[in-house]
Amino acid sequence: MGEITTSTLPQWTYTHVRDRRAQTLLARLLIGHTYLTQRYLLPGDPQPYCDDCLVPLTVRHLLIECSSLIELRHRYLYRCRGRDSGVYYIS
């Protein structure tokens, strides 16, 4: 596992988020450590895979890559700028 340094996260700052719980959530999402994606480590279970895509279950896969979650991402997380522009931002 790689070490997280300032070169890895050059613009990470807490100043815009005052709530400690939100800071913790953002940090965990940024480094990819969530209960859903990491719970297999302590009991020594095999790594979970996405049921639809058959790839390892990661935060990046759930939030960006999984094709079965496109509709949910558009509904709850992203707004698209321009038709099929491929540019997204979290609302």
C-alpha positions, 0 to 999 in steps of 0.5 A: 500500500502506498504512502499518502504524501503532499505530492499525492494530495497537493490541494487537500485542505480542511478549511472549506469544510467545518464539520468534523464528520464531513471531513472524515467522510471526504478523507475516507472517500479520497483515500478509498477506505470505506466499510463497504470496500475494506471490510474484508481485510480484518476477517481475511475474507476475499476481496469483494467484486462488483456483481455487475462488472466483475471487477474489484469493488473500490470507491472509484468504481462505485462513484465513477466507473460502474456502468450499472450505477450510471442512472443513480450517479446522474440522479444523486451525485452529478450534473452534466454540463453540456450534452455528452460532454463527459464533464461532471461535477459533484453537486 
